[in-house]
Amino acid sequence: MCSRIRPVLGATAALLLPWVSGCGDEETGGPTTTTTGSTTTTTDVEPAGCAPGETPIGEEVCAPAGVTECAPGFETDGAQGCQPILPGQPCAEGTMATPGDSECRPVAPCDDGTWGSIPVDGQTQHVDASYTGGNADGSADRPWATIQAGVDAAAPGAIVAIAEGTYAERVTLAGKAARLWGRCPERVTIAGPAGFGEAIRVTNADGAEIRDLAVTGAATGLFVSGGDVLLDRLWVHHTGGGALRLQNDQGATSVTLSRSLVEQPQQYAIFVGGSSCTIDQSVLQDVQLAGGGFGATIAAQDSPIDGSPATLVLTASLLARGVGVGVLVSGADLSAQAAVIADTQPNPDQTFGRCLSIQEGVGSHRSTANLDQVVIDGCHDTGLLVAGADLVMDGSVVRGVGAASGAEPVARGVSLKPGDEAGEPATGVIGTSVIAAHEGAGVALIGSELQLDSSVVRDILPAAAVGTFGRGIQVQPGTGGQLPSLTVRWSVVEHAHEAGIAIVDGTATIEATALGHIVPQLADQRFGDGIIVVSLDGASTLSLLEAGVSANARAGLSCHGSTATVEGTEFECNPIHLNGEPYLGSPTQVEDLGGNACGCEAETVECTIASAQLEPPGPLPSAGP
């Protein structure tokens, strides 16, 4: 005979809750069908060998939630996630370390000889600022004294070999695919003088290359428009403007930045406007905002010229100590693998401080992000924001997000929301990831859709400024009334405050997931439930299947004017296993689909619904843009 979840009298009021029993088949396994609105989803119940929070792999193997394999250059953090292998302290100026480097190193080696290891040949134009002999012809014996002279004399595709020196000039590659090649970044510097827009300007120079030198100057470091350009082993530093700017006003533009160091640019490190940029094995850090305003380590956005989307590929790289936003993707597509985005600080007005923001652009292109084995760490306001855009994230870690002082007091590890009040919802698919140690909410799902599989959400703290919140996953409508939808499978949500998962006017399916160790808020010791389902301005529904809900401070499941189905779920060591209250004139209905169990350690009790007059929490405050 199946156990029935049934109503009992409330502790302080004779309140009878409606209920429906639906015993069905006593055996576990087989498909279960959930209907929400016009959408019907059929999910196979996994074999009984795996505990809640484990993912069945084949018929006999159960994998714990969290990252299953760290990328090269990363190691396990001991908490089901990964962390980059890096030196214990920041590197000195001019040196760098990408994930996998345990010690700092120069950007490129500096070999002996005037030309070092530059692959000179019969077409090479030689440049040496120290040459004063006259009759320069670009040979090794009579080199040019300026880089521009070497470029002007070079045939298309020829190498311009640059000897040690500081070259105070603006270098222009206009329609010529020359290959600038310095002896090494420590000893070759192009210093853009004041009064020019950039130190190096490359336009319509498809196939151009710039290697093994340093760039600095009073304005932007490098500007590229038109053509496919390679930038390799550069040290771009202390620029009066951004380090690298890409625009498509001269036609399709693509740049690869590899094995390079960008540090202390003003306002941004890289701007990608309607162009394509690949960043590989590079370090971008310490963006400055001397005059205030808004900063970003990388900004990729659709073109203001023709609306073309930008494309950004980020691999095996480190972005650290930025300001404003670590990576801003607006009307663009991002693909990131084995990368780190860390320690973004708020703008001078204490806004933002986000690590990664994926959002709507000016044009019609819907932004996308595909994150694989990425670590997002130590930012403010929001670790990962997806606003009116699409996210796929796997094998990644988002941790350590604190509030931006004086701006948004409730931080969010991952936030999905519509682009604006009337905008399209965001969508997200997150698998084998860890979202941990945030101040306010681990995941905020606002008027959007999220599927969370085989992941861990844990150690979520209250917002320090107000002493409240600290929820694992918060589900609520958008400000324009967009309804949220959440699916969680084979995951763990634990060690949070107020609620492991709080559903306010939304729909959720929670399957084969472990929820536990939820404690009250700090401000007044309220709440502390594994799952809270609240109908505030609309109807909330929950499907709870094959889950484990344990050791929560108040209730395992608390429903308020909402509807839930519960099947094959264990409630263990909760003061109240199941609680139901009418709310704002709406009744609560909980349907038992069989196979549920309640108790604590060796003691087993009947699963019944209490009406203990429990109070529900409200939604998160409205987040900023």
C-alpha positions as CSV (number, residue, x, y, z in Angstrom):
1,M,0.0,0.0,0.0
2,C,1.4,3.4,-0.9
3,S,2.0,6.0,1.7
4,R,-0.3,9.0,1.3
5,I,0.5,12.7,1.8
6,R,-2.6,13.9,3.5
7,P,-3.7,17.0,5.4
8,V,-3.6,17.4,9.1
9,L,-4.9,20.2,11.4
10,G,-2.6,23.2,11.7
11,A,-0.8,23.9,14.9
12,T,-2.8,27.0,15.8
13,A,-5.8,27.0,13.4
14,A,-8.2,24.4,12.3
15,L,-7.3,24.6,8.6
16,L,-8.0,21.7,6.2
17,L,-5.9,21.6,3.1
18,P,-7.2,20.1,-0.2
19,W,-5.2,17.0,-1.3
20,V,-5.3,14.4,-4.0
21,S,-3.9,10.9,-3.7
22,G,-2.6,9.1,-6.7
23,C,-1.0,5.9,-5.7
24,G,-0.3,4.4,-9.1
25,D,2.4,1.8,-9.5
26,E,4.3,0.8,-6.4
27,E,7.5,0.0,-8.3
28,T,10.1,2.7,-9.0
29,G,11.3,3.2,-12.6
30,G,9.5,3.8,-15.8
31,P,8.5,7.2,-17.3
32,T,6.7,9.9,-15.5
33,T,4.9,12.7,-17.4
34,T,4.6,16.3,-16.2
35,T,2.4,18.8,-17.9
36,T,2.9,22.5,-17.5
37,G,0.7,24.8,-19.5
38,S,0.9,23.5,-23.1
39,T,4.2,21.7,-22.6
40,T,4.4,18.0,-21.7
41,T,7.7,16.5,-20.7
42,T,8.4,12.8,-20.2
43,T,11.4,11.9,-18.1
44,D,12.7,8.4,-17.5
45,V,13.2,7.7,-13.8
46,E,16.7,6.5,-13.4
47,P,17.7,3.2,-11.8
48,A,17.4,3.0,-8.1
49,G,21.1,2.4,-7.5
50,C,22.0,6.1,-7.5
51,A,21.4,8.4,-4.6
52,P,19.9,11.8,-5.0
53,G,22.6,14.2,-6.2
54,E,24.3,11.5,-8.3
55,T,24.2,11.1,-12.1
56,P,23.6,7.6,-13.5
57,I,26.2,6.7,-16.1
58,G,25.2,3.5,-17.8
59,E,23.5,1.0,-15.7
60,E,25.9,0.6,-12.8
61,V,28.0,3.8,-12.4
62,C,26.9,6.8,-10.3
63,A,28.9,10.0,-10.6
64,P,28.7,12.7,-8.0
65,A,27.4,16.1,-9.0
66,G,30.0,18.7,-9.9
67,V,32.9,19.0,-12.3
68,T,33.9,15.6,-13.6
69,E,37.3,16.5,-15.2
70,C,39.6,19.5,-14.8
71,A,41.0,21.1,-18.0
72,P,44.8,21.0,-18.6
73,G,46.3,23.8,-16.5
74,F,43.7,23.3,-13.7
75,E,43.5,21.0,-10.7
76,T,40.7,19.9,-8.4
77,D,39.8,22.3,-5.6
78,G,38.7,19.5,-3.3
79,A,35.1,20.6,-3.4
80,Q,33.9,19.0,-6.6
81,G,35.3,22.0,-8.7
82,C,38.5,23.0,-10.3
83,Q,41.0,25.9,-9.8
84,P,43.7,27.2,-12.1
85,I,47.4,26.3,-11.5
86,L,49.0,29.7,-11.1
87,P,51.7,31.4,-9.0
88,G,50.7,32.3,-5.4
89,Q,51.3,36.0,-6.0
90,P,50.6,38.4,-9.0
91,C,53.4,38.5,-11.5
92,A,55.7,41.5,-11.8
93,E,55.1,43.9,-14.7
94,G,56.2,42.5,-18.0
95,T,55.9,38.9,-16.8
96,M,52.9,36.5,-17.1
97,A,51.4,33.2,-16.1
98,T,48.5,31.4,-17.8
99,P,46.7,28.5,-16.3
100,G,49.2,25.7,-15.8
101,D,52.1,28.0,-15.1
102,S,53.2,27.7,-11.5
103,E,55.9,30.4,-11.9
104,C,55.9,33.8,-13.7
105,R,57.7,34.0,-17.0
106,P,58.6,36.6,-19.6
107,V,56.2,37.0,-22.5
108,A,58.9,35.7,-25.0
109,P,62.5,34.7,-24.7
110,C,65.1,37.3,-25.7
111,D,67.8,35.5,-27.7
112,D,71.3,36.8,-28.4
113,G,72.2,39.0,-31.4
114,T,70.8,42.1,-32.9
115,W,67.9,40.2,-34.4
116,G,67.6,37.5,-31.9
117,S,65.6,34.5,-33.3
118,I,63.7,36.5,-35.9
119,P,63.5,34.3,-39.1
120,V,65.1,36.8,-41.4
121,D,65.4,36.0,-45.1
122,G,66.3,37.7,-48.4
123,Q,63.1,39.9,-48.3
124,T,63.5,41.0,-44.7
125,Q,63.6,44.7,-44.0
126,H,65.8,45.4,-40.9
127,V,65.1,48.3,-38.5
128,D,67.5,49.5,-35.8
129,A,66.9,52.8,-33.9
130,S,70.5,53.0,-32.9
131,Y,71.8,53.1,-36.6
132,T,73.2,56.5,-37.5
133,G,75.5,55.5,-40.5
134,G,73.3,57.0,-43.2
135,N,72.4,55.5,-46.6
136,A,69.9,53.1,-45.0
137,D,68.6,50.5,-47.3
138,G,66.9,48.0,-44.9
139,S,69.8,45.5,-45.0
140,A,71.2,44.1,-41.7
141,D,74.3,46.3,-42.2
142,R,72.3,49.5,-43.1
143,P,69.0,49.2,-41.4
144,W,66.2,51.7,-41.3
145,A,66.0,53.9,-38.2
146,T,62.2,53.8,-38.0
147,I,59.7,51.0,-38.2
148,Q,57.5,52.9,-40.7
149,A,60.4,53.2,-43.1
150,G,60.8,49.4,-42.9
151,V,57.0,48.9,-43.5
152,D,57.0,51.2,-46.5
153,A,59.9,49.4,-48.1
154,A,58.6,45.9,-47.3
155,A,57.0,43.7,-50.0
156,P,53.7,42.1,-49.1
157,G,54.2,39.3,-46.6
158,A,57.8,40.3,-45.9
159,I,59.3,40.4,-42.3
160,V,60.2,43.7,-40.8
161,A,62.9,42.7,-38.2
162,I,63.1,45.2,-35.4
163,A,66.2,45.5,-33.2
164,E,66.4,46.6,-29.5
165,G,65.1,50.1,-28.9
166,T,62.1,52.3,-28.1
167,Y,60.5,53.6,-31.3
168,A,58.5,56.7,-30.6
169,E,56.3,56.7,-33.7
170,R,52.9,55.7,-35.0
171,V,53.2,52.7,-37.2
172,T,50.6,52.3,-40.0
173,L,50.0,49.1,-42.1
174,A,47.5,50.3,-44.7
175,G,46.7,47.7,-47.3
176,K,50.0,45.9,-46.8
177,A,50.4,42.6,-45.0
178,A,53.8,43.2,-43.5
179,R,55.0,41.1,-40.7
180,L,56.5,43.2,-37.8
181,W,58.8,41.0,-35.7
182,G,60.7,42.4,-32.7
183,R,63.7,40.8,-31.0
184,C,61.7,40.5,-27.8
185,P,59.0,42.5,-25.9
186,E,61.5,43.3,-23.1
187,R,63.8,45.2,-25.5
188,V,61.6,46.4,-28.4
189,T,58.9,49.0,-27.7
190,I,56.6,51.0,-30.0
191,A,55.6,54.0,-28.0
192,G,52.7,55.9,-29.6
193,P,53.2,59.6,-29.3
194,A,50.5,62.0,-28.1
195,G,48.2,63.4,-30.8
196,F,47.6,60.1,-32.6
197,G,44.7,57.7,-32.2
198,E,46.8,54.6,-31.7
199,A,50.4,53.4,-31.7
200,I,49.8,50.8,-34.4
201,R,47.1,51.1,-37.0
202,V,46.3,48.2,-39.3
203,T,43.7,48.6,-42.0
204,N,42.9,46.3,-45.0
205,A,46.1,44.4,-44.3
206,D,44.9,40.8,-44.6
207,G,47.6,38.4,-43.4
208,A,49.6,41.0,-41.4
209,E,51.4,39.8,-38.3
210,I,52.9,41.6,-35.3
211,R,55.1,39.6,-33.1
212,D,57.5,39.7,-30.1
213,L,57.4,43.4,-29.2
214,A,55.9,45.8,-26.7
215,V,53.3,48.5,-27.3
216,T,52.6,51.5,-25.2
217,G,51.6,55.1,-25.7
218,A,49.4,58.1,-25.0
219,A,46.3,56.6,-26.7
220,T,45.0,53.2,-27.9
221,G,47.7,50.5,-28.4
222,L,46.6,48.9,-31.6
223,F,43.7,49.5,-34.0
224,V,42.7,46.8,-36.6
225,S,40.0,47.1,-39.3
226,G,39.7,44.9,-42.4
227,G,41.4,41.6,-42.9
228,D,42.8,38.7,-40.8
229,V,45.6,39.7,-38.5
230,L,47.9,37.8,-36.1
231,L,49.2,39.3,-32.9
232,D,51.6,37.0,-31.1
233,R,53.7,37.3,-28.0
234,L,53.0,41.0,-27.5
235,W,53.3,43.0,-24.3
236,V,50.7,45.9,-24.5
237,H,50.9,48.0,-21.4
238,H,50.2,51.4,-19.8
239,T,48.2,52.7,-22.8
240,G,46.3,56.0,-22.5
241,G,43.3,54.3,-24.1
242,G,42.4,50.7,-24.7
243,A,45.0,48.1,-25.6
244,L,43.4,46.7,-28.8
245,R,40.4,47.9,-30.8
246,L,38.8,46.0,-33.6
247,Q,36.1,47.5,-35.9
248,N,34.6,46.4,-39.2
249,D,34.3,49.8,-40.8
250,Q,37.0,48.7,-43.3
251,G,35.3,45.3,-43.9
252,A,35.3,41.9,-42.3
253,T,37.9,41.9,-39.5
254,S,39.4,39.0,-37.6
255,V,42.3,39.1,-35.1
256,T,44.0,36.3,-33.2
257,L,45.9,37.4,-30.0
258,S,48.1,34.6,-28.7
259,R,50.6,34.2,-26.0
260,S,50.4,37.8,-25.0
261,L,50.2,40.1,-22.0
262,V,48.0,43.1,-21.7
263,E,48.2,45.1,-18.5
264,Q,47.1,48.5,-17.2
265,P,45.2,49.8,-20.2
266,Q,42.7,52.6,-19.7
267,Q,39.0,51.8,-19.8
268,Y,39.3,48.5,-21.7
269,A,41.8,45.9,-22.7
270,I,40.1,44.7,-25.9
271,F,37.1,46.1,-27.8
272,V,35.5,44.0,-30.5
273,G,33.0,45.8,-32.7
274,G,31.2,43.6,-35.2
275,S,34.4,41.6,-35.7
276,S,36.0,38.3,-34.7
277,C,38.6,38.0,-32.0
278,T,40.4,34.8,-30.7
279,I,42.4,35.1,-27.5
280,D,44.6,32.2,-26.7
281,Q,47.1,31.6,-23.9
282,S,47.1,35.2,-22.9
283,V,46.8,37.4,-19.8
284,L,44.6,40.5,-19.7
285,Q,44.7,42.4,-16.4
286,D,44.6,45.6,-14.3
287,V,42.3,47.7,-16.4
288,Q,42.4,51.3,-15.1
289,L,39.8,54.1,-15.0
290,A,41.7,57.3,-14.4
291,G,38.8,59.5,-15.3
292,G,35.9,57.4,-13.9
293,G,33.2,56.0,-16.1
294,F,32.6,52.4,-17.1
295,G,35.3,49.8,-17.6
296,A,35.6,46.3,-19.2
297,T,38.4,44.0,-19.7
298,I,36.9,42.7,-23.0
299,A,33.8,44.3,-24.7
300,A,32.4,42.4,-27.7
301,Q,29.4,44.0,-29.3
302,D,27.5,44.2,-32.6
303,S,28.7,46.8,-35.1
304,P,27.2,50.3,-34.9
305,I,27.9,50.5,-38.7
306,D,25.9,47.5,-40.1
307,G,24.7,45.6,-37.1
308,S,27.1,42.6,-37.7
309,P,27.5,40.6,-34.5
310,A,30.9,40.2,-32.9
311,T,32.5,36.8,-32.2
312,L,34.8,36.2,-29.3
313,V,36.8,33.0,-28.6
314,L,38.7,32.8,-25.3
315,T,40.9,29.8,-24.6
316,A,43.6,28.9,-21.9
317,S,43.7,32.5,-20.8
318,L,43.5,34.6,-17.6
319,L,41.5,37.8,-17.2
320,A,42.2,39.3,-13.8
321,R,41.7,42.5,-11.7
322,G,39.4,44.3,-14.2
323,V,37.0,47.0,-13.4
324,G,33.3,47.3,-14.3
325,V,32.8,44.0,-16.3
326,G,35.4,41.3,-17.0
327,V,33.8,40.3,-20.3
328,L,30.8,42.1,-21.8
329,V,29.1,40.3,-24.7
330,S,26.4,42.4,-26.3
331,G,25.0,41.4,-29.6
332,A,27.8,38.9,-29.9
333,D,28.7,35.2,-29.5
334,L,31.2,33.9,-27.0
335,S,33.0,30.6,-26.8
336,A,35.3,30.1,-23.8
337,Q,37.3,27.1,-22.8
338,A,39.8,26.5,-20.0
339,A,39.8,30.2,-19.1
340,V,39.7,32.2,-15.9
341,I,37.8,35.4,-15.3
342,A,38.6,36.7,-11.8
343,D,38.6,39.6,-9.4
344,T,36.6,42.2,-11.3
345,Q,36.1,45.3,-9.2
346,P,33.2,47.8,-9.3
347,N,33.3,51.0,-11.3
348,P,34.3,54.1,-9.4
349,D,30.6,54.8,-8.7
350,Q,30.4,51.3,-7.1
351,T,28.3,49.8,-9.8
352,F,28.8,46.4,-11.4
353,G,32.0,44.5,-10.8
354,R,30.7,41.6,-12.8
355,C,32.8,38.8,-14.2
356,L,30.8,38.0,-17.3
357,S,27.7,39.7,-18.8
358,I,25.9,38.2,-21.8
359,Q,23.2,40.5,-23.0
360,E,21.1,42.0,-25.8
361,G,22.9,44.2,-28.3
362,V,21.7,47.2,-30.2
363,G,20.7,45.2,-33.2
364,S,18.6,42.1,-33.7
365,H,21.3,39.4,-33.0
366,R,20.6,37.4,-29.9
367,S,23.8,36.9,-27.8
368,T,25.0,33.4,-27.0
369,A,27.7,32.0,-24.7
370,N,29.2,28.5,-24.6
371,L,31.4,28.0,-21.5
372,D,33.4,24.8,-21.1
373,Q,35.7,24.3,-18.1
374,V,35.7,28.0,-17.2
375,V,36.4,29.4,-13.7
376,I,34.7,32.6,-12.7
377,D,35.9,33.8,-9.3
378,G,35.9,36.7,-6.9
379,C,33.7,39.3,-8.6
380,H,31.0,41.6,-7.4
381,D,27.2,42.1,-8.0
382,T,27.0,39.1,-10.4
383,G,29.4,36.4,-11.4
384,L,27.6,35.5,-14.7
385,L,24.7,37.5,-16.0
386,V,22.6,36.2,-18.9
387,A,20.1,38.9,-20.0
388,G,17.8,38.1,-22.9
389,A,20.5,35.7,-24.2
390,D,21.3,32.0,-24.4
391,L,23.9,30.2,-22.2
392,V,25.4,26.7,-22.3
393,M,27.8,26.0,-19.5
394,D,29.5,22.7,-18.7
395,G,32.3,21.7,-16.3
396,S,32.7,25.2,-15.0
397,V,32.9,26.9,-11.6
398,V,31.3,30.2,-10.5
399,R,32.3,31.2,-7.0
400,G,33.0,34.0,-4.5
401,V,30.7,36.8,-5.7
402,G,30.1,39.6,-3.2
403,A,27.9,42.7,-3.4
404,A,29.0,45.9,-5.1
405,S,29.2,48.3,-2.2
406,G,26.4,50.9,-2.2
407,A,24.8,49.6,-5.4
408,E,23.3,46.1,-5.5
409,P,23.3,44.7,-2.0
410,V,22.2,41.2,-3.1
411,A,24.8,39.5,-5.2
412,R,24.1,36.6,-7.5
413,G,26.4,33.9,-8.6
414,V,24.5,33.2,-11.9
415,S,21.6,35.3,-13.0
416,L,19.2,34.7,-15.9
417,K,16.7,37.4,-16.8
418,P,14.9,39.1,-19.7
419,G,16.9,41.7,-21.5
420,D,14.6,44.5,-20.4
421,E,11.1,44.9,-18.9
422,A,9.4,43.7,-22.1
423,G,12.3,41.7,-23.4
424,E,12.7,38.1,-24.4
425,P,13.6,35.6,-21.6
426,A,17.1,34.2,-21.2
427,T,17.7,30.5,-21.5
428,G,20.4,28.4,-19.9
429,V,21.6,24.8,-19.8
430,I,24.2,24.2,-17.1
431,G,25.8,20.8,-16.5
432,T,28.5,19.3,-14.2
433,S,29.3,22.7,-12.7
434,V,29.7,24.3,-9.3
435,I,28.1,27.5,-8.1
436,A,29.3,28.3,-4.6
437,A,30.2,30.9,-2.0
438,H,28.0,33.8,-3.1
439,E,26.5,36.6,-1.1
440,G,22.8,36.8,-1.7
441,A,21.8,34.0,-4.2
442,G,23.6,31.2,-5.9
443,V,21.3,31.2,-8.9
444,A,18.6,33.9,-9.7
445,L,16.2,32.7,-12.4
446,I,14.0,35.7,-13.3
447,G,11.4,35.4,-16.0
448,S,13.6,32.9,-17.9
449,E,14.3,29.2,-18.4
450,L,17.1,27.1,-16.9
451,Q,18.0,23.4,-17.0
452,L,20.5,22.6,-14.3
453,D,22.0,19.1,-14.4
454,S,24.6,17.2,-12.3
455,S,25.7,20.4,-10.6
456,V,26.4,21.7,-7.1
457,V,24.9,24.9,-5.6
458,R,26.3,25.4,-2.1
459,D,27.6,27.8,0.6
460,I,25.3,30.7,-0.2
461,L,25.6,33.5,2.4
462,P,23.1,36.3,3.3
463,A,23.7,39.7,1.8
464,A,26.0,41.4,4.3
465,A,24.4,44.8,3.9
466,V,20.9,43.6,4.9
467,G,21.5,40.2,6.7
468,T,18.8,38.5,4.5
469,F,18.6,36.2,1.5
470,G,21.4,33.7,0.9
471,R,19.1,31.4,-1.1
472,G,20.5,28.5,-3.2
473,I,18.2,29.0,-6.2
474,Q,15.6,31.8,-6.5
475,V,12.9,31.5,-9.2
476,Q,10.6,34.5,-9.9
477,P,8.9,36.4,-12.7
478,G,10.5,39.2,-14.7
479,T,9.4,42.7,-14.1
480,G,7.4,42.5,-17.4
481,G,5.5,39.4,-16.2
482,Q,7.7,36.8,-17.9
483,L,7.2,33.5,-16.1
484,P,10.2,31.4,-15.1
485,S,10.7,27.7,-15.6
486,L,13.3,25.6,-13.8
487,T,14.4,22.0,-14.2
488,V,17.0,20.5,-11.8
489,R,18.3,17.0,-12.1
490,W,20.9,14.9,-10.4
491,S,22.2,17.9,-8.5
492,V,23.1,19.1,-5.0
493,V,21.8,22.2,-3.3
494,E,23.1,22.6,0.2
495,H,24.3,24.9,2.9
496,A,22.3,28.0,2.0
497,H,20.1,30.4,4.0
498,E,16.3,30.9,3.9
499,A,15.7,28.3,1.1
500,G,17.5,25.8,-0.9
501,I,15.2,26.5,-3.8
502,A,12.5,29.2,-3.6
503,I,9.9,29.3,-6.3
504,V,7.7,32.5,-6.5
505,D,5.2,32.5,-9.3
506,G,7.0,30.0,-11.4
507,T,7.2,26.4,-12.5
508,A,9.9,23.9,-11.4
509,T,10.7,20.2,-11.8
510,I,13.2,18.8,-9.3
511,E,14.4,15.3,-10.0
512,A,17.0,13.0,-8.3
513,T,18.4,16.0,-6.4
514,A,19.7,16.3,-2.9
515,L,18.7,19.4,-0.9
516,G,19.7,20.0,2.6
517,H,21.3,21.9,5.5
518,I,19.4,25.1,4.8
519,V,19.5,27.5,7.8
520,P,17.5,30.6,8.7
521,Q,18.4,34.1,7.6
522,L,20.7,35.9,9.9
523,A,18.7,39.1,10.4
524,D,15.8,37.5,12.4
525,Q,16.2,33.8,12.1
526,R,13.3,33.2,9.8
527,F,12.7,30.5,7.1
528,G,15.2,27.7,6.6
529,D,13.4,25.3,4.2
530,G,14.7,22.9,1.6
531,I,12.1,24.0,-1.0
532,I,9.6,26.8,-0.8
533,V,6.8,27.2,-3.4
534,V,4.8,30.5,-3.2
535,S,2.0,31.8,-5.4
536,L,2.2,35.5,-5.0
537,D,0.7,37.1,-8.2
538,G,0.4,33.9,-10.2
539,A,0.3,30.2,-9.8
540,S,3.4,28.3,-8.8
541,T,3.8,24.6,-9.5
542,L,6.4,22.0,-8.4
543,S,7.1,18.4,-9.6
544,L,9.4,16.7,-7.0
545,L,10.7,13.3,-8.1
546,E,13.1,10.9,-6.5
547,A,14.8,13.6,-4.4
548,G,16.3,13.7,-1.0
549,V,15.4,16.6,1.3
550,S,17.2,16.5,4.6
551,A,18.5,18.4,7.7
552,N,16.8,21.7,7.0
553,A,16.2,24.1,9.8
554,R,12.4,24.5,9.3
555,A,10.7,22.5,6.6
556,G,11.7,20.1,3.9
557,L,9.0,21.3,1.5
558,S,6.8,24.3,2.3
559,C,3.9,25.2,-0.1
560,H,2.0,28.5,0.0
561,G,-1.1,28.7,-2.2
562,S,0.6,26.5,-4.7
563,T,0.4,23.1,-6.4
564,A,2.9,20.2,-6.1
565,T,3.3,16.6,-7.0
566,V,5.7,14.4,-4.9
567,E,7.0,11.0,-5.9
568,G,9.7,8.7,-4.6
569,T,11.2,11.4,-2.4
570,E,12.9,10.9,1.0
571,F,12.4,13.6,3.7
572,E,14.9,13.1,6.5
573,C,15.5,15.0,9.8
574,N,13.5,18.1,9.0
575,P,11.5,19.5,11.9
576,I,8.5,19.7,9.5
577,H,8.8,17.4,6.5
578,L,5.9,18.9,4.5
579,N,4.0,22.0,5.2
580,G,1.1,23.5,3.2
581,E,-0.7,26.8,3.7
582,P,-3.4,28.7,1.8
583,Y,-2.0,32.0,0.7
584,L,-3.6,35.2,-0.6
585,G,-6.9,33.3,-1.1
586,S,-5.3,30.4,-3.0
587,P,-5.4,26.9,-1.6
588,T,-2.4,24.6,-1.6
589,Q,-2.7,21.2,-3.2
590,V,-0.1,18.5,-2.9
591,E,-0.5,15.2,-4.8
592,D,1.2,12.0,-3.6
593,L,2.3,9.9,-6.5
594,G,3.7,7.2,-4.2
595,G,7.1,6.0,-3.0
596,N,7.7,8.8,-0.5
597,A,9.3,8.3,2.9
598,C,9.7,10.5,6.0
599,G,11.7,10.2,9.2
600,C,15.0,10.7,10.9
601,E,17.8,8.2,11.2
602,A,16.2,4.9,12.3
603,E,12.8,6.4,13.0
604,T,10.2,6.4,10.3
605,V,7.0,8.5,10.4
606,E,4.0,8.9,8.1
607,C,4.4,11.5,5.4
608,T,1.7,14.1,6.2
609,I,1.2,17.7,5.4
610,A,1.4,20.0,8.4
611,S,-0.2,23.5,8.5
612,A,2.1,25.2,10.9
613,Q,1.3,28.8,9.9
614,L,4.7,29.1,8.3
615,E,5.5,32.4,6.6
616,P,6.8,32.4,3.0
617,P,9.7,34.7,1.9
618,G,9.3,37.3,-0.9
619,P,11.2,37.6,-4.2
620,L,14.7,39.0,-4.6
621,P,14.9,42.7,-5.1
622,S,15.0,43.8,-8.7
623,A,18.5,43.6,-10.1
624,G,20.2,46.4,-12.0
625,P,20.8,46.5,-15.7
